Amino acid sequence: MSYYSLDDEKQAVEKVMKRLGLEPNENYFRTDRYVHPFFFYWPFSSWIIFNFAREWCYLIFTDDELIVLPLESGSDTIGDEVIRIVHSDVQDFKVTRALMSVHIRFSYAGESYYLYLDGYGVFDRRSDSYSPDHYQVIKSRDFYGLGKGDMS
């Protein structure tokens, strides 16, 4: 298992972005990918189950694409998988604010994505995380055209 410092992590993701021909410009953040939010309220749910279902990934926004860059399972290492989604193929993009997090939901190619970002930096293991700041920049840019109407 590899543990990056915050600077190492930023350098690693920006290096991958440049390799993909993308310009890092506060247009990405690290997020959790979990199960459907319904299960948070299900009486038989367990945080143990959620932790096994949890995946870390980066969301990268461009003018034309939404890119999901998963981390390798059980580590902080950026994997080889890259999911590039043309904006017109993103369905039902929604952003909502919960008590202490931001929930991002969308569908692509029959698969639903449920992503969670700690908007306050409370749960991030590194309190100086750049993700909440980058989220605010991306939100101010209307999620690069994916935002429709009132987004949290």
N, C-alpha and C positions, 0 to 999 in steps of 0.2 A: 504494500500500500504506500502510495506516495502522498506526502503532505506538502503542498505548496505554501509558500508565504503569499500574502496578497499580491505583492509585486510579481512574484514568479508566476502566479496564476494569470494575471493580466497579460504578462509577456507571452505565456503559452497560448492563450486563446487568440491574442492578436497576431501571433505568428501563424497560427492555423488560418485565421481570417485572410491574411495577406497571401498565403499559399492558395487560397480559394479565389483570389482576385478581388477581395473585399477590402474596403478602407475602414479601419476602426475609427469611429467617431461618436463615442458614447451611444452606440447603436446596438448594444448587446447587454445582457445581464444573465446571471446564474439563477436558476430556478429549480424547484422540486417538481418532479412529475409523480403524481399519486393516482389513486383510484378515484372514481366518481365521488363528488362531495356528499352524495346521499349516505355513504358508508360512515362518514364522520358522526352521523346522528343515529345510526343503526344501533339498537341496544346490545347486540352481540359483537360489536366491533371491538377491536383491540389495537392499541398502539403498537404492539409487537407485529401484528399483521401489516399495519401501515408501514412500519420500518422495512419489512421484507419487500413490500410492493413499491417502495420509494426508489426513484432514480433521480440523479442529478443531471442536468443538462444546461446548455446555454441556448437562449433564444437570440437570434441575430436578425435584425430588421434592416431591409434595404428598400429602395424605391420599388423594386420589382418582386422581391422574394421575402419569404419568412423562412429562416433556416434554423433547424433544430440540430444541435451539436451535442449528442449524448456523451457523458463521461463513462469510462469503463466501469463495469459493475464492481462495487465495493472499493472504489479508489477515487482519487482526485485527478486521475490521468485522463486527458482528452483521448477518446477513442478514434478509430478510423471511420466510423459510421457518420455520414452527413446526410441529413434529410433536407433537401432543397424543395421548397413549395412555392410555385408561382402564385402571386396574390389572387389571381382569378380562380385558383383551385382551393383556396382556403374558404371553408364554409363555417357559418355561424360563429364568427370571431366575437367573443364577448369578454369584457373585463369588469369584474365586480370587486368591491372592497368589502372585506369581512372585518371582524374585530381588530386583528393585528396582522392581517395579511391581505394580499391582492390575489384574486383568483382569475386565471386566464383560461379560457376554454375555446377550443375550435375543433373542427373536423377536417380530415383530409384523407382521401382514398378509402373511405369507409371506416377509418379509425378515429376515435375521439381522443383528444389530448386535454388533460386536466393538469394545469400547472399552477404552482403556488409560489408567491414571492413574499418574503417577509418585508413589508413596506417600511417598517420602522427600525430594522436592524436588530430587533430584540432577540430573535432565535438564531441568527447567523453566528456561527462559531467564531467569526472574526468581526468584532463590533465595528471595525472601520471599513466594512464592505462597500464597494462602489456600486453594487447592484441596485439598491434603492435610488441612488442619485441618477444612474443611467435610466432606470425606469421612468423617473420624472421627466427626463429629457425626451425619451421616446414617446411618452404620453403627450408632451407639449407639441410633438410633431405628428399628432393624431395617429400614432402607431404606423407611420409611413403609409397612410391611406387605408389601413385595415379598420381603423376606428370609425364607427358609424354611430352618431348620436352621442349620448351621455356615457362616457367611459370613466370609471373611477380612477 
